[in-house]
């Protein structure tokens, strides 16, 4: 994305402290479609479970460096970024070693902004950077929020229990805004796992729209067997089942984001 010859990089953090809401699925598939459309995209796996890493076909146990090194101050993070040539999609991978980062960072100066500082080294190489946070509200997620210079994207599962966590997440975002990063905003909410056969899904859509007026993406992600299967093949839905309903929905989401970003 260029503006007068200058690269304009948009950095979005995908976060929800509740697991199983489609956060990693959204990160990977949104990134894959943005890349397919022609954007230069970097996915940052900030979760010690390394699911985003695995979803792009990288063995998390063979990772030689990634977000752990970035958080601990390694100044050569570009050497850890892996490019999936088939997808034209890059990833800064994670590995189980990242689990120790929260403890190791406790006594470090500016520990909340380590990821932001690291990504500043490489941001001019990309149009979009998408950060996949762990399902928690600890120091790793705070680093993700601090690095989300253009806002937070919140995937919300269309089930009742998903609504209960929204209040806690909103409070965390507000605390980070007040104490560390006043410019932090919610860029948008993505409704996932929508089942048109149930009244509950429809009720959740209405409730989320009530809580986040003007911030809910129009593109709704349906429940899809193909979306659930794709990670086991190390592929995004765009490569695994490009004509499936999940693929159509994520492509629409990517185009909606691009349009609203003025791309």
Secondary structure, DSSP 8 states (H G I E B T S, - for coil): -EETTEE--EEEEE--SSSSSSHHHHHHHHHHHHHHHT--EEEEEE-TT-HHHHHTT--GGG--SSHHHHHTT-S-GGGGEEEETTTTEEEE---GGGGGHHHHHTTSTTGGGHHHHHHTTTGGG-SEEEEEE-SS-SHHHHHHHHH-TT-EEEEEESSHHHHHHHHHHHHHHHHHHHHT-TT--EEEEEEESB-TT-HHHHHHHHHHHHHTTTTB-S---B--HHHHHHGGGT--HHHH-TTSHHHHHHHHHHHHHHHHTT-
